[in-house]
Amino acid sequence: MGDRFSRKYIFTCEHASNYVPEEFGHLFEVDDAKDVLESHRGWDPGALQLAEILSENMGGPLFVYPWTRLLIEVNRSQGHPRLYSEFSQKLTEREKEKLLNNYYHPYRQRVEGAIEKITESGSQAVHVGIHSFVPELNGIKRDFEIGLLYDPSRPSEKDFCREWKQRMKSKMPDMRVRMNQPYKGTSDGFTTALRKKFDEVHYLGIELEVNQKLALDENFVKQNGVVIAQIISEITGSR
């Protein structure tokens, strides 16, 4: 990509909370619903605060989905088996259509619209989705603090994340950074869908995954969120 392209950032947080809209509260009036809502299945604890710090320090807009992923998962494509949870799967097709029209599509369309404005202005959109992950899953410990997810077949994303990791090793040496862990950057998700609409000249889709043992530490997030924002700025300035 030529130097005539500048980069503009956009931040998203798809799993910011475990709130349930009042109109769907009845779905969660079962014995285990509260525990599931408060678990990682209900939301990504700590992700929103980090997303707010990055957005504020980078000057890029932040888009937040304010409801629990257990209602409808905006980080999954339509037709995905986990688009609805065991709580919302019982809804009628008409009620599911309401979820799509009133919750799912409006959020994704707002983000896509913001990316389109950036690309139409002649800039490259760098979309950073912020998430958190549990330190242990199914008995397997995740022995790292930061995950950077990207599409290895898109050189711009690969190079961006490699430089991000290198700079983190320098400025945050205690942070173990893994590429495409704890999930694959090409798994079904919002960035994956957006890559189908925007080529890598106009769009980079990166997901930042933070271990919840750190994401839930407010002091860590406040101090290191600013450092991470500085690192991202330096990557842009090095082009």
C-alpha positions as a Markdown table, in Angstrom:
| # | Residue | x | y | z |
|---|---|---|---|---|
| 1 | Met | 0.0 | 0.0 | 0.0 |
| 2 | Gly | 1.4 | 3.4 | -0.9 |
| 3 | Asp | 2.3 | 6.1 | 1.5 |
| 4 | Arg | -0.6 | 8.2 | 0.3 |
| 5 | Phe | -2.9 | 6.1 | 2.6 |
| 6 | Ser | -3.2 | 7.2 | 6.2 |
| 7 | Arg | -4.5 | 5.0 | 8.9 |
| 8 | Lys | -7.6 | 5.7 | 11.0 |
| 9 | Tyr | -8.6 | 3.6 | 13.9 |
| 10 | Ile | -11.9 | 2.2 | 15.0 |
| 11 | Phe | -12.5 | 0.2 | 18.2 |
| 12 | Thr | -15.2 | -2.2 | 19.0 |
| 13 | Cys | -16.3 | -4.2 | 22.1 |
| 14 | Glu | -18.8 | -6.9 | 21.2 |
| 15 | His | -19.0 | -8.5 | 24.7 |
| 16 | Ala | -19.0 | -5.4 | 26.9 |
| 17 | Ser | -21.7 | -6.4 | 29.4 |
| 18 | Asn | -24.0 | -9.2 | 30.5 |
| 19 | Tyr | -27.1 | -7.0 | 30.6 |
| 20 | Val | -30.4 | -8.4 | 29.4 |
| 21 | Pro | -33.0 | -6.1 | 27.7 |
| 22 | Glu | -36.2 | -6.0 | 29.8 |
| 23 | Glu | -38.3 | -7.3 | 27.0 |
| 24 | Phe | -36.2 | -10.6 | 27.0 |
| 25 | Gly | -35.8 | -10.9 | 30.8 |
| 26 | His | -38.2 | -13.8 | 30.9 |
| 27 | Leu | -35.7 | -16.0 | 29.0 |
| 28 | Phe | -33.3 | -15.9 | 31.9 |
| 29 | Glu | -35.7 | -16.7 | 34.7 |
| 30 | Val | -34.3 | -20.2 | 35.1 |
| 31 | Asp | -32.2 | -21.7 | 37.8 |
| 32 | Asp | -28.7 | -21.5 | 36.2 |
| 33 | Ala | -29.2 | -18.3 | 34.2 |
| 34 | Lys | -27.6 | -15.9 | 36.7 |
| 35 | Asp | -24.5 | -18.0 | 37.0 |
| 36 | Val | -24.1 | -18.3 | 33.3 |
| 37 | Leu | -24.7 | -14.6 | 32.7 |
| 38 | Glu | -22.0 | -13.8 | 35.2 |
| 39 | Ser | -19.5 | -16.2 | 33.6 |
| 40 | His | -17.4 | -15.6 | 30.5 |
| 41 | Arg | -20.2 | -17.0 | 28.5 |
| 42 | Gly | -22.3 | -14.0 | 29.3 |
| 43 | Trp | -19.7 | -11.3 | 28.6 |
| 44 | Asp | -15.9 | -10.4 | 28.5 |
| 45 | Pro | -15.1 | -8.9 | 31.9 |
| 46 | Gly | -12.6 | -6.1 | 31.7 |
| 47 | Ala | -12.8 | -5.6 | 27.9 |
| 48 | Leu | -14.9 | -2.4 | 28.0 |
| 49 | Gln | -12.5 | -0.5 | 30.2 |
| 50 | Leu | -9.5 | -1.3 | 28.1 |
| 51 | Ala | -11.5 | -0.5 | 24.9 |
| 52 | Glu | -12.4 | 2.9 | 26.4 |
| 53 | Ile | -8.8 | 3.7 | 27.2 |
| 54 | Leu | -7.6 | 2.8 | 23.7 |
| 55 | Ser | -10.3 | 4.8 | 22.0 |
| 56 | Glu | -9.6 | 7.8 | 24.2 |
| 57 | Asn | -5.9 | 7.8 | 23.7 |
| 58 | Met | -5.9 | 6.9 | 20.0 |
| 59 | Gly | -8.8 | 9.3 | 19.1 |
| 60 | Gly | -10.7 | 6.6 | 17.3 |
| 61 | Pro | -14.4 | 6.0 | 17.8 |
| 62 | Leu | -15.5 | 3.1 | 20.0 |
| 63 | Phe | -18.6 | 1.0 | 19.2 |
| 64 | Val | -20.0 | -1.0 | 22.1 |
| 65 | Tyr | -22.6 | -3.7 | 22.0 |
| 66 | Pro | -24.3 | -3.2 | 25.4 |
| 67 | Trp | -26.2 | -6.5 | 25.8 |
| 68 | Thr | -25.2 | -10.1 | 26.8 |
| 69 | Arg | -23.9 | -12.3 | 24.0 |
| 70 | Leu | -26.3 | -15.0 | 25.4 |
| 71 | Leu | -29.2 | -13.2 | 23.7 |
| 72 | Ile | -27.7 | -13.0 | 20.2 |
| 73 | Glu | -24.0 | -13.2 | 19.5 |
| 74 | Val | -23.0 | -10.2 | 17.3 |
| 75 | Asn | -19.5 | -11.7 | 16.9 |
| 76 | Arg | -21.0 | -14.6 | 14.9 |
| 77 | Ser | -22.4 | -14.8 | 11.4 |
| 78 | Gln | -26.0 | -15.5 | 10.7 |
| 79 | Gly | -26.5 | -19.3 | 10.4 |
| 80 | His | -23.7 | -20.0 | 12.9 |
| 81 | Pro | -24.8 | -22.7 | 15.4 |
| 82 | Arg | -23.9 | -20.4 | 18.4 |
| 83 | Leu | -25.7 | -17.3 | 17.1 |
| 84 | Tyr | -28.3 | -18.0 | 19.7 |
| 85 | Ser | -27.7 | -19.5 | 23.2 |
| 86 | Glu | -29.7 | -22.2 | 24.9 |
| 87 | Phe | -31.7 | -19.3 | 26.5 |
| 88 | Ser | -32.7 | -17.6 | 23.2 |
| 89 | Gln | -32.7 | -20.6 | 20.9 |
| 90 | Lys | -36.3 | -21.4 | 22.2 |
| 91 | Leu | -37.6 | -18.2 | 20.7 |
| 92 | Thr | -40.0 | -18.3 | 17.7 |
| 93 | Glu | -38.6 | -17.5 | 14.3 |
| 94 | Arg | -40.5 | -14.2 | 14.5 |
| 95 | Glu | -38.9 | -13.3 | 17.8 |
| 96 | Lys | -35.5 | -14.2 | 16.4 |
| 97 | Glu | -36.1 | -12.0 | 13.5 |
| 98 | Lys | -36.8 | -9.2 | 16.0 |
| 99 | Leu | -33.4 | -9.8 | 17.6 |
| 100 | Leu | -31.7 | -9.6 | 14.3 |
| 101 | Asn | -33.5 | -6.4 | 13.2 |
| 102 | Asn | -33.3 | -4.6 | 16.5 |
| 103 | Tyr | -30.0 | -5.7 | 18.0 |
| 104 | Tyr | -27.7 | -7.7 | 15.7 |
| 105 | His | -28.0 | -5.7 | 12.4 |
| 106 | Pro | -28.0 | -2.2 | 13.8 |
| 107 | Tyr | -24.8 | -2.8 | 15.7 |
| 108 | Arg | -22.9 | -4.4 | 12.9 |
| 109 | Gln | -24.2 | -1.8 | 10.4 |
| 110 | Arg | -23.0 | 1.1 | 12.5 |
| 111 | Val | -19.5 | -0.4 | 12.6 |
| 112 | Glu | -19.5 | -1.2 | 8.9 |
| 113 | Gly | -20.7 | 2.3 | 8.1 |
| 114 | Ala | -17.9 | 3.9 | 10.1 |
| 115 | Ile | -15.4 | 1.8 | 8.2 |
| 116 | Glu | -16.9 | 2.8 | 4.9 |
| 117 | Lys | -16.5 | 6.5 | 5.8 |
| 118 | Ile | -12.8 | 5.9 | 6.5 |
| 119 | Thr | -12.2 | 4.0 | 3.3 |
| 120 | Glu | -14.1 | 6.5 | 1.2 |
| 121 | Ser | -12.0 | 9.3 | 2.7 |
| 122 | Gly | -8.9 | 7.6 | 1.2 |
| 123 | Ser | -7.6 | 6.2 | 4.5 |
| 124 | Gln | -7.1 | 2.6 | 5.7 |
| 125 | Ala | -9.3 | 1.5 | 8.5 |
| 126 | Val | -7.6 | -0.4 | 11.3 |
| 127 | His | -10.3 | -2.1 | 13.3 |
| 128 | Val | -9.3 | -3.4 | 16.7 |
| 129 | Gly | -11.9 | -5.5 | 18.5 |
| 130 | Ile | -11.2 | -5.9 | 22.2 |
| 131 | His | -12.0 | -9.1 | 24.1 |
| 132 | Ser | -10.9 | -11.0 | 27.2 |
| 133 | Phe | -10.3 | -14.7 | 27.8 |
| 134 | Val | -10.4 | -17.0 | 30.8 |
| 135 | Pro | -7.0 | -18.1 | 32.2 |
| 136 | Glu | -8.1 | -21.8 | 32.0 |
| 137 | Leu | -10.5 | -23.5 | 29.8 |
| 138 | Asn | -11.5 | -27.2 | 30.0 |
| 139 | Gly | -8.6 | -27.9 | 32.3 |
| 140 | Ile | -6.1 | -26.3 | 29.9 |
| 141 | Lys | -4.1 | -23.3 | 31.3 |
| 142 | Arg | -3.5 | -20.5 | 28.9 |
| 143 | Asp | 0.0 | -19.4 | 29.9 |
| 144 | Phe | 0.1 | -16.0 | 28.3 |
| 145 | Glu | -1.3 | -12.5 | 28.8 |
| 146 | Ile | -2.0 | -11.1 | 25.4 |
| 147 | Gly | -3.4 | -12.6 | 22.2 |
| 148 | Leu | -3.3 | -10.9 | 18.8 |
| 149 | Leu | -5.7 | -12.4 | 16.2 |
| 150 | Tyr | -5.4 | -11.7 | 12.5 |
| 151 | Asp | -5.7 | -13.4 | 9.1 |
| 152 | Pro | -2.2 | -14.9 | 8.2 |
| 153 | Ser | -3.1 | -14.7 | 4.5 |
| 154 | Arg | -3.3 | -10.9 | 4.7 |
| 155 | Pro | 0.3 | -9.6 | 4.8 |
| 156 | Ser | -0.8 | -6.2 | 6.2 |
| 157 | Glu | -2.5 | -7.7 | 9.2 |
| 158 | Lys | 0.4 | -10.2 | 9.8 |
| 159 | Asp | 3.0 | -7.4 | 9.6 |
| 160 | Phe | 1.0 | -5.1 | 11.9 |
| 161 | Cys | 0.7 | -7.8 | 14.6 |
| 162 | Arg | 4.3 | -8.9 | 14.3 |
| 163 | Glu | 5.4 | -5.3 | 14.9 |
| 164 | Trp | 2.9 | -4.9 | 17.7 |
| 165 | Lys | 4.3 | -8.0 | 19.4 |
| 166 | Gln | 7.9 | -6.9 | 19.0 |
| 167 | Arg | 7.1 | -3.5 | 20.5 |
| 168 | Met | 5.3 | -5.0 | 23.4 |
| 169 | Lys | 8.3 | -7.2 | 24.2 |
| 170 | Ser | 10.3 | -4.0 | 24.5 |
| 171 | Lys | 7.9 | -1.9 | 26.4 |
| 172 | Met | 6.1 | -4.6 | 28.4 |
| 173 | Pro | 8.6 | -7.4 | 28.8 |
| 174 | Asp | 6.5 | -9.2 | 31.4 |
| 175 | Met | 3.7 | -9.7 | 28.9 |
| 176 | Arg | 3.7 | -13.0 | 27.0 |
| 177 | Val | 2.1 | -12.3 | 23.6 |
| 178 | Arg | 0.8 | -15.1 | 21.4 |
| 179 | Met | -0.2 | -14.8 | 17.8 |
| 180 | Asn | -3.7 | -16.2 | 16.9 |
| 181 | Gln | -4.3 | -17.5 | 20.4 |
| 182 | Pro | -6.4 | -18.4 | 22.3 |
| 183 | Tyr | -8.5 | -18.4 | 19.1 |
| 184 | Lys | -7.7 | -18.4 | 15.3 |
| 185 | Gly | -8.0 | -15.1 | 13.7 |
| 186 | Thr | -9.8 | -16.7 | 10.8 |
| 187 | Ser | -12.6 | -18.3 | 12.9 |
| 188 | Asp | -16.1 | -17.0 | 12.3 |
| 189 | Gly | -16.4 | -13.5 | 13.7 |
| 190 | Phe | -17.1 | -9.9 | 13.0 |
| 191 | Thr | -13.6 | -9.1 | 11.6 |
| 192 | Thr | -13.8 | -12.3 | 9.4 |
| 193 | Ala | -17.1 | -11.0 | 7.9 |
| 194 | Leu | -15.7 | -7.5 | 7.4 |
| 195 | Arg | -12.7 | -8.9 | 5.5 |
| 196 | Lys | -15.1 | -10.3 | 2.9 |
| 197 | Lys | -16.3 | -6.7 | 2.3 |
| 198 | Phe | -13.1 | -4.8 | 2.5 |
| 199 | Asp | -9.7 | -5.7 | 1.0 |
| 200 | Glu | -6.5 | -5.4 | 3.0 |
| 201 | Val | -5.6 | -2.2 | 1.3 |
| 202 | His | -8.6 | -0.5 | 2.9 |
| 203 | Tyr | -9.1 | -2.6 | 6.1 |
| 204 | Leu | -7.2 | -4.4 | 8.8 |
| 205 | Gly | -9.2 | -6.5 | 11.2 |
| 206 | Ile | -7.3 | -7.2 | 14.4 |
| 207 | Glu | -8.6 | -8.7 | 17.7 |
| 208 | Leu | -6.9 | -7.9 | 20.9 |
| 209 | Glu | -7.4 | -10.7 | 23.5 |
| 210 | Val | -6.4 | -10.0 | 27.1 |
| 211 | Asn | -6.2 | -12.6 | 29.9 |
| 212 | Gln | -8.9 | -11.9 | 32.4 |
| 213 | Lys | -6.5 | -12.2 | 35.3 |
| 214 | Leu | -5.2 | -8.9 | 34.0 |
| 215 | Ala | -8.3 | -7.4 | 32.4 |
| 216 | Leu | -10.0 | -7.5 | 35.8 |
| 217 | Asp | -7.2 | -5.6 | 37.4 |
| 218 | Glu | -8.2 | -1.9 | 37.0 |
| 219 | Asn | -4.8 | -0.6 | 37.8 |
| 220 | Phe | -3.2 | -2.8 | 35.1 |
| 221 | Val | -5.8 | -1.7 | 32.6 |
| 222 | Lys | -5.4 | 2.0 | 33.4 |
| 223 | Gln | -1.6 | 1.9 | 33.3 |
| 224 | Asn | -1.0 | -0.5 | 30.5 |
| 225 | Gly | -3.9 | 0.5 | 28.3 |
| 226 | Val | -2.1 | 3.8 | 27.7 |
| 227 | Val | 1.1 | 2.0 | 26.9 |
| 228 | Ile | -0.7 | -0.3 | 24.4 |
| 229 | Ala | -2.2 | 2.8 | 22.8 |
| 230 | Gln | 1.3 | 4.3 | 22.5 |
| 231 | Ile | 2.6 | 1.1 | 20.8 |
| 232 | Ile | -0.2 | 1.2 | 18.3 |
| 233 | Ser | 0.6 | 4.9 | 17.5 |
| 234 | Glu | 4.2 | 4.0 | 17.0 |
| 235 | Ile | 3.4 | 1.3 | 14.6 |
| 236 | Thr | 1.4 | 3.8 | 12.5 |
| 237 | Gly | 4.3 | 6.4 | 12.8 |
| 238 | Ser | 6.8 | 3.8 | 11.6 |
| 239 | Arg | 5.2 | 3.4 | 8.2 |
